Amino acid sequence: MSATTQKESITWKQLISFFLPLGISATLVTLSHVIINSTLARAANAEVVIATYALPLSLLGLTEKPVVLLRQTCSALVRDRISFRAMGVVSSYVFASIMIIGLVLCYTPIGEWVFLYFFGVERDLLAATISVYQILMYVSIFSGLRCLFHGIIIFNMRTKWLTIGMCIRLLAMYLLSLYFITTNNVSSGKVGAIIFLVGMIIEAAVAIWEGTSLLRKVIPEKAPDHPIETKQQIFSFYKPLLYSSIIAVIIGPSINAMLGKTTQIHLAIASFAIAGSLTQLVMSFFSYIHQIVLNFYRKDPGTVFRFSLLLSFIPGSLIAILGYTSLGPIFMTHVMGVKADLMQASLSTLRIFMVMTIVFPWLDYLNGIIMLRGQTKVMVISQSANAFVTVLTLVTAILLVPGWNGMIGALAQSIGMLAELLVVFYVLRKTANHLEQNLSIKNM
């Protein structure tokens, strides 16, 4: 799916300078939500205001998935202006679809039904909740523009611009937050939506500025031997990624629904949320391993493997430190404000999540190889295996050990991801053996 790349020696310094800004920018994303939540907490009726913001935000998490995938697609396929124009056509279709969905949810009875019966919004909060989403729906568009140009920036090894863009975004969000707080204008969830939208617009502007500069000055009109020229080629890569992300949507609601059948429902949901947020914070830094594979594997697979091997030990080690040393209780008590039974339940859940932190780096690494080969259809199968095993584990654990509470969610999510890893590994090994057999036949 990409142009032939001549093998060359890659240094660890190159890999670190490429990966570190990506990891930092992914971790900094969590701070944007901290800024918004701490702002909304200043409202007179903070619980209601935060609720009217949090529910539309969860819907945004679903509608934003298709545009986030533009980053991987662009990074894997765009090598010249011809392929970028094809990528632009596909992106415009995605943006148009997201806008139509947003308008339907905001301005038709379908949106009211979704918020009332799918998200369980109270009827007296419905108008306020929808008014927040009327702002948040535009976040997806600017997020998509950001991700599109991030793909160009990443392939051209200018990853520092992702960190720069995120830092400027956070500064703008913080200053806007101070404005709302000092003027006593924190009165609704729309404040959070405005802060988020402004931050995303600024980050997108930085990405577009650097990306268009690369298009003008660095990226050629036509790269030699690069086969990607049409929107159909882009779609054949992108659509399986989209389908797999749609399947992944099943996992979160399934876990939350099943945790409602444990022996201590509120403890289960809270402990899973706390342990899950810590796990995601740790894993977010390592969520760009696939980009190392996409950009360096063809040049020096051995060095990429060794670098990924080193990275793979870090998230599990960090969770082990939090889960099995005194640092965990100290962090939860003094930083997160978690106490007593909830802290113990969260620690127990965090220890189960160790499995997922060990599996995740290797899944991201192998998914990078899948994308590099253009075999993204495999990801639909592997994600289906993840969803199926997750639900099966949830049902089994609820029947056998309902007293495990939040640990059930952590176990199901971890075993599901392990199943996904095994499917990807099996397919890659099988296709590698098939390739070797074809080469040996040709050389006979």
SULNORQUI-V322889 format. One record per residue. N is the residue number from 0. RES is the residue in one letter. PSI is psi in radians with two decimals (NA if undefined). OMEGA is omega in whole degrees, -180 to 180 (999 if undefined). Layout:
n={N/N}
res={RES/RES}
psi={PSI/PSI}
omega={OMEGA/OMEGA}
//
This chain:
n={0/1/2/3/4/5/6/7/8/9/10/11/12/13/14/15/16/17/18/19/20/21/22/23/24/25/26/27/28/29/30/31/32/33/34/35/36/37/38/39/40/41/42/43/44/45/46/47/48/49/50/51/52/53/54/55/56/57/58/59/60/61/62/63/64/65/66/67/68/69/70/71/72/73/74/75/76/77/78/79/80/81/82/83/84/85/86/87/88/89/90/91/92/93/94/95/96/97/98/99/100/101/102/103/104/105/106/107/108/109/110/111/112/113/114/115/116/117/118/119/120/121/122/123/124/125/126/127/128/129/130/131/132/133/134/135/136/137/138/139/140/141/142/143/144/145/146/147/148/149/150/151/152/153/154/155/156/157/158/159/160/161/162/163/164/165/166/167/168/169/170/171/172/173/174/175/176/177/178/179/180/181/182/183/184/185/186/187/188/189/190/191/192/193/194/195/196/197/198/199/200/201/202/203/204/205/206/207/208/209/210/211/212/213/214/215/216/217/218/219/220/221/222/223/224/225/226/227/228/229/230/231/232/233/234/235/236/237/238/239/240/241/242/243/244/245/246/247/248/249/250/251/252/253/254/255/256/257/258/259/260/261/262/263/264/265/266/267/268/269/270/271/272/273/274/275/276/277/278/279/280/281/282/283/284/285/286/287/288/289/290/291/292/293/294/295/296/297/298/299/300/301/302/303/304/305/306/307/308/309/310/311/312/313/314/315/316/317/318/319/320/321/322/323/324/325/326/327/328/329/330/331/332/333/334/335/336/337/338/339/340/341/342/343/344/345/346/347/348/349/350/351/352/353/354/355/356/357/358/359/360/361/362/363/364/365/366/367/368/369/370/371/372/373/374/375/376/377/378/379/380/381/382/383/384/385/386/387/388/389/390/391/392/393/394/395/396/397/398/399/400/401/402/403/404/405/406/407/408/409/410/411/412/413/414/415/416/417/418/419/420/421/422/423/424/425/426/427/428/429/430/431/432/433/434/435/436/437/438/439/440/441/442/443}
res={M/S/A/T/T/Q/K/E/S/I/T/W/K/Q/L/I/S/F/F/L/P/L/G/I/S/A/T/L/V/T/L/S/H/V/I/I/N/S/T/L/A/R/A/A/N/A/E/V/V/I/A/T/Y/A/L/P/L/S/L/L/G/L/T/E/K/P/V/V/L/L/R/Q/T/C/S/A/L/V/R/D/R/I/S/F/R/A/M/G/V/V/S/S/Y/V/F/A/S/I/M/I/I/G/L/V/L/C/Y/T/P/I/G/E/W/V/F/L/Y/F/F/G/V/E/R/D/L/L/A/A/T/I/S/V/Y/Q/I/L/M/Y/V/S/I/F/S/G/L/R/C/L/F/H/G/I/I/I/F/N/M/R/T/K/W/L/T/I/G/M/C/I/R/L/L/A/M/Y/L/L/S/L/Y/F/I/T/T/N/N/V/S/S/G/K/V/G/A/I/I/F/L/V/G/M/I/I/E/A/A/V/A/I/W/E/G/T/S/L/L/R/K/V/I/P/E/K/A/P/D/H/P/I/E/T/K/Q/Q/I/F/S/F/Y/K/P/L/L/Y/S/S/I/I/A/V/I/I/G/P/S/I/N/A/M/L/G/K/T/T/Q/I/H/L/A/I/A/S/F/A/I/A/G/S/L/T/Q/L/V/M/S/F/F/S/Y/I/H/Q/I/V/L/N/F/Y/R/K/D/P/G/T/V/F/R/F/S/L/L/L/S/F/I/P/G/S/L/I/A/I/L/G/Y/T/S/L/G/P/I/F/M/T/H/V/M/G/V/K/A/D/L/M/Q/A/S/L/S/T/L/R/I/F/M/V/M/T/I/V/F/P/W/L/D/Y/L/N/G/I/I/M/L/R/G/Q/T/K/V/M/V/I/S/Q/S/A/N/A/F/V/T/V/L/T/L/V/T/A/I/L/L/V/P/G/W/N/G/M/I/G/A/L/A/Q/S/I/G/M/L/A/E/L/L/V/V/F/Y/V/L/R/K/T/A/N/H/L/E/Q/N/L/S/I/K/N/M}
psi={-0.16/2.95/2.65/2.30/2.26/2.40/2.43/2.90/2.23/2.31/2.76/-0.53/-0.70/-0.77/-0.73/-0.79/-0.45/-0.77/-0.66/-0.83/-0.60/-0.81/-0.74/-0.78/-0.67/-0.67/-0.65/-0.38/-0.66/-0.51/-0.52/-0.66/-0.55/-0.76/-0.81/-0.84/-0.66/-0.51/-0.85/-0.45/-0.27/-0.13/2.71/-0.76/1.20/-0.73/-0.77/-0.78/-0.78/-0.67/-0.72/-0.30/-0.71/-0.68/-0.82/-0.55/-0.66/-0.60/-0.69/-0.63/-0.54/-0.79/-0.32/-0.34/-0.80/-0.60/-0.53/-0.55/-0.27/-0.49/-0.89/-0.72/-0.81/-0.76/-0.62/-0.55/-0.44/2.07/-0.20/3.11/-0.51/-0.86/-0.53/-0.67/-0.68/-0.70/-0.65/-0.66/-0.81/-0.76/-0.69/-0.65/-0.74/-0.80/-0.74/-0.73/-0.76/-0.69/-0.73/-0.79/-0.78/-0.78/-0.68/-0.77/-0.54/-0.57/0.25/2.88/-0.34/-0.73/-0.74/-0.73/-0.75/-0.82/-0.64/-0.81/-0.44/-0.76/-0.14/0.56/2.39/2.50/-0.59/-0.21/0.01/-0.84/-0.75/-0.68/-0.80/-0.64/-0.55/-0.75/-0.46/-0.41/-0.79/-0.46/-0.48/-0.30/-0.68/-0.70/-0.86/-0.55/-0.70/-0.75/-0.74/-0.85/-0.65/-0.86/-0.40/-0.64/-0.73/-0.78/-0.75/-0.82/-0.54/0.28/0.50/0.77/-0.32/-0.44/-0.38/-0.72/-0.73/-0.82/-0.73/-0.69/-0.74/-0.70/-0.82/-0.69/-0.79/-0.74/-0.70/-0.75/-0.71/-0.66/-0.79/-0.65/-0.85/-0.65/-0.82/-0.46/0.10/0.71/0.27/1.48/-0.19/2.97/-0.28/-0.46/-0.80/-0.71/-0.70/-0.78/-0.77/-0.79/-0.79/-0.77/-0.74/-0.67/-0.75/-0.77/-0.69/-0.69/-0.72/-0.77/-0.75/-0.72/-0.86/-0.69/-0.78/-0.55/-0.73/-0.69/-0.68/-0.72/-0.45/-0.80/2.23/2.86/-0.76/2.06/2.39/2.33/0.18/2.05/-0.22/2.03/-0.32/2.79/-0.48/-0.68/-0.69/-0.80/-0.67/-0.48/-0.73/-0.72/-0.77/-0.62/-0.73/-0.80/-0.72/-0.62/-0.58/-0.73/-0.68/-0.43/-0.49/-0.57/-0.89/-0.96/-0.59/-0.76/-0.82/-0.67/-0.76/-0.55/-0.38/-0.09/0.18/3.04/-0.53/1.51/-0.92/-0.68/-0.70/-0.85/-0.75/-0.79/-0.65/-0.70/-0.76/-0.88/-0.66/-0.69/-0.68/-0.73/-0.77/-0.63/-0.77/-0.80/-0.44/-0.62/-0.46/0.31/0.08/0.32/-0.62/-0.51/-0.55/-0.77/-0.82/-0.63/-0.27/-0.31/-0.75/-0.51/-0.74/1.36/-0.58/-0.82/-0.69/-0.73/-0.81/-0.68/-0.75/-0.63/-0.77/-0.82/-0.60/-0.42/-0.34/-0.90/-0.72/-0.66/-0.71/-0.74/-0.63/-0.71/-0.78/-0.63/-0.47/0.07/3.05/-0.24/-0.60/-1.00/-0.67/-0.81/-0.80/-0.63/-0.88/-0.45/-0.79/-0.24/0.41/2.40/2.85/-2.25/-0.67/-0.65/-0.79/-0.74/-0.67/-0.68/-0.73/-0.71/-0.68/-0.66/-0.63/-0.63/-0.26/-0.64/-0.78/-0.65/-0.41/-0.68/-0.71/-0.83/-0.64/-0.56/-0.74/-0.67/-0.88/-0.61/-0.57/-0.73/-0.70/-0.82/-0.66/-0.62/-0.11/0.36/0.78/-0.28/-0.49/-0.58/-0.43/-0.77/-0.82/-0.68/-0.60/-0.70/-0.70/-0.90/-0.77/-0.84/-0.64/-0.87/-0.74/-0.76/-0.71/-0.88/-0.80/-0.81/-0.67/-0.66/-0.66/-0.75/1.11/-0.34/-0.10/-0.27/-2.14/-0.43/-0.47/-0.78/-0.76/-0.72/-0.80/-0.78/-0.66/-0.79/-0.63/-0.76/-0.62/-0.72/-0.71/-0.75/-0.77/-0.66/-0.80/-0.75/-0.76/-0.79/-0.75/-0.71/-0.71/-0.77/-0.56/-0.75/-0.68/-0.69/-0.74/-0.70/-0.71/-0.69/-0.67/-0.60/-0.72/-0.53/-0.09/NA}
omega={-179/-179/179/-179/-179/-179/177/-178/178/180/178/178/177/-179/-179/-179/176/-171/-173/178/177/-180/-180/-179/179/180/-179/179/-178/-179/180/179/176/179/-178/-178/179/176/-179/179/179/-179/-180/177/-169/-176/-179/-179/180/179/-179/175/-173/-178/174/178/178/175/176/178/179/-176/-179/-176/-179/-178/178/180/177/180/179/-177/-180/180/-177/-168/-174/179/180/-176/178/180/178/178/175/178/179/178/178/180/180/175/-180/-180/180/180/180/179/179/178/-180/-180/178/-178/-176/-167/175/178/178/179/178/-180/-179/-178/-178/-169/178/-179/175/179/176/-173/-179/177/-173/-177/180/-179/180/179/176/-179/177/174/-175/-177/180/177/-179/-179/-179/174/179/177/177/-177/179/-178/172/180/177/-178/-178/-179/180/172/179/-172/178/-178/174/178/179/179/-180/180/177/178/-178/179/179/179/-179/180/178/176/179/178/-180/-178/-176/179/179/-179/178/-174/-180/179/179/177/178/180/179/179/-179/-178/179/178/-179/178/-178/179/178/-179/178/-180/180/-180/-180/-179/179/176/177/179/-178/-167/-170/-172/-178/176/179/178/180/175/178/-170/-174/-178/-173/178/178/178/178/-179/-178/176/-172/-173/177/175/179/-180/-179/179/177/177/-178/180/-178/-168/-177/178/179/180/-179/179/-178/177/176/179/178/-177/178/-168/-175/177/-180/-178/-178/-179/178/-180/-179/180/179/-180/177/180/179/177/179/-175/-177/-180/-175/-175/180/178/179/179/174/179/-178/-171/-175/-170/-180/-179/-175/-175/-179/-180/178/179/-178/178/178/178/178/-180/-173/-179/-170/-177/178/179/179/178/177/178/179/-174/-171/176/-179/180/179/178/179/-179/-178/-177/-170/-180/-176/179/-180/-175/169/-173/-179/179/179/178/179/178/179/178/179/179/176/-180/177/179/-178/-179/175/-177/-170/-178/-179/175/179/178/-179/175/175/178/177/180/179/179/-178/-178/-173/176/178/-176/174/179/-177/179/175/177/178/-178/-178/-178/178/-179/179/179/178/-178/-179/-178/178/180/-173/-174/-179/180/177/175/-176/180/179/179/180/180/-179/-179/-179/-180/177/179/176/177/178/178/-178/178/-180/180/-180/-178/180/180/-179/-180/177/178/179/179/179/179/179/179/179/178/-179/-178/-180/999}
//
